[in-house]
Amino acid sequence: MEQFLKSVERRAFRMAQIATGSKEDALDLLQDAMLEFVRAYAHKPREQWKPLFYRIVQNEIRDWYRRRKVRQIFVSLLPGRRQDQEKEEEDPIQLLSDPEAPDPFTETKASEAIKRLGTILRELPLRQQQVFLLRAWEGLSVGETAAAMGCTQGTVKTHYFRALNTLQENLKDNWP
C-alpha cells in the first residue's frame, strides 16, 4: 500500500495543485484523499487501487470547489475585505530556471508554453480538466477514468475530446 501511494503521490499532488491553484490546498486535499483511500479500500485487490484512488482525489477536488464557492460568498459579504487579499505570492525559488537548461531562448519558449498550458488547463471546465489529467497524464484507460470519476465511458470520451480540442486550439501557436 505504501509503495502504491508513493507511486501516485507526485502526480496526484500536481493534479490537485492545477485544480486548486494552491500548493497548501493541494497538500491538504491529497492528504485527505490518501487517508480516505487507506481507510476505505486497503482490502481491495491491487489492480483496482489506481481508479479508486483517483476517484477519491476527484471527489476531494469537487468538495474543495464547493467549499470555496461558499467561502467566496461569505468573503464578498464582509465589509472592507477584498477577494484578492487571499491570493498567495509565488515562491521565488520556484521561479528560478534549471541550471542545466540548454539555451535561454529554447528554455524561455518552453517555459512560456508550459505556463500557457497550465493556464488553459485551469480554465477548462472541471470535468474536462479531470478527464484530461487522468487520461493523458496518469494514463488511465477510458474505463478506469470512468470508474474514477463515477460516470460513463461515453462521458469520458466526450470530455476528453473537448479538452483536447480546446488545448490544441489554444496552444497551436505557443507550443515549441
N, C-alpha and C positions, 0 to 999 in steps of 0.2 A: 504494500500500500504506500509506504513512504517513497519508494523509488518511482512509483507512478506519479505521485504528487510532485516530486522533483522534476519529472519529465514534462509536466504540463504547466508548471508554475510560471515560468517567464512569459510564455505566450499568453496565458490566461491573464496575467498581470497587464501585459501590453494591450490586450483586448479591452480590459476594464478601464485602462487609462485612456484609450481612444474614446470610449463611450462616455466617461465622466469628465475628461479633461483635467483631472487632478490626480497626482501621484498618491496623496494621502487617502482620498476616497477609493481609489483603485486598490490600495493595500488593504483597507478595511473590508471592502467588498470581497476580495479574494480570500482573505482570512475567514470570513463568514461562510463563503462557498465551500472551502476546504473542510471546515468543521462540520457543516451540514452533510457534505458528501460522506465523510468518515462515519458519522452517526447513522446515516440512513442506508448507505449502500456498501459498506465494507464486506458484507456477506455475499454480495452478488458476484457472479463469475467475472474474471478479469477482462474478458473481451467486451463486456457491457460497460465498463467503467468510464471510458472516454466520452461517449454520448451522454451518459448520466451526469458526469461531472460538468460538462458544458451546458447541460440543461439547467443545472443549479446556478452556474455563472450567469446565464442569460436571465434567469428569474431574479437574481440579485440585482442585475443591471436595471431590469424593469422596475423593481421595487425602489431602487435608488432614484430613478426618474420620477416616480410617483411622489416620493418624499420631497424631492427637490421642488416639484411643482407646488406642493402645499406650502413649503418653506418660503418660496418666492412670493406667494400671495400674501403671507403674513409680513414679510420684509417690506413689501411695497406699501403696506398699510401703516408702517411705523413712521412717525414724523421725523424728518431730518436724516433719514437713512437712505443712502443710495445703493442700488444693486451692484454697482461696480466696485464698492468697497470690499466685497467678498472675493474678488479675483486675486489670485496669487501671482507673485512676481516669479519669473523664470529663474532657475538656478544658473548662475553664471558659469559654473563648471560644466554644465551640460551643453552650453553654447560653444565651448572650445572644440576646435577641429581635431581630428585624428592626426598625430604627428607623422604617421606613415602613409598619409594620403598621397596619391600620385602627383597631381599638379593642381594648383589653385583654381584654374578655370573649370576643369572637369569636376573637381570637388564642389565648387560653388553651384554649378549647374545641377549636379546630382542632389545636392542639399536642398536647392530650391524645389526640385521635382518631388523630393520626399516630403517637404513641408506642404507642398500643394496637395499631394496625395493624402496626407493627414487631415488637411482642411476639408477636402472633398469627402473623405470618409466620415468625418464628424457631421457634415451637412446632409449625408444620406439619411433617409428615414430609418428609424431604429431597426426595424425588421430587415431591411436591405443591408444595413451595416452588419448586423449579426450574422446573416446568412453568408455574406461575402467573407467575413473573417473566419467563420467556421469552415467554409468550403475551400477558399483559396489559401488561407494562412495555416489553418490546422489540418487541412487535407482530409476532412471528414467526407464520407460519401453522401449522396443525396438522402439515403435512408437514415444514416446516422445523424445528419443535420436535422432532418425532420423529427427524429426522436428527441434530440437535444432541445429543439425549440417547441416541441409539442404541437406540430402542425403536419399537414400532408406533404408528400413529396412534390406534388404539383405546386404548392405554395412556395416551397424551397426553390424550385426551378424558376418560377416567375420572379421572385425577389432577387435571385442571383443574376438572372438575365438583365433585369432593370438596373441593378447595381453596376454590373459590368458595362452596360451601355452608358450610364452616367459617368463612370470613371474614364472610359475611353474617350468620350466626347470632351470632357474637361481636361484631360491630360495629353491630348494628341499633339499640342504644340509645346508642352512643357517637359515631356519625358525625354531623357538623353538617348 
